[in-house]
């Protein structure tokens, strides 16, 4: 895990160095934040390498399957985003993930809808960002 983290940190730093400078850029430039994230990832990775867990617990196949389902759900959400819009995709994905984490079916649907609306309010109304809109306009 430490080696993977170091590789990821190196990739972040490389990617940050190829970000083009803009005329409207801050004093720090566009590479500062990714480099900060890379330093944090690298620091944690070095810790994992220097202080490994003496008795690691290997996960059973069931948690690995759950991770696979979560990745597949995120990919499905990304594929359907342009067709269904942000609210529907996010509500569906959040409800599915909530159900996988042990919520009741009604609780999963309520969580999914609430999370989708909450994220939309924050990103659209507070930050003014553009989100995918479905053909129905939602």
PyMOL commands that set and color helices and strands:
alter all, ss='L'
color gray80, all
select helices_A, chain A and resi 2-17+31-50+61-84+86-100+105-126
alter helices_A, ss='H'
color red, helices_A
deselect
rebuild
show_as cartoon
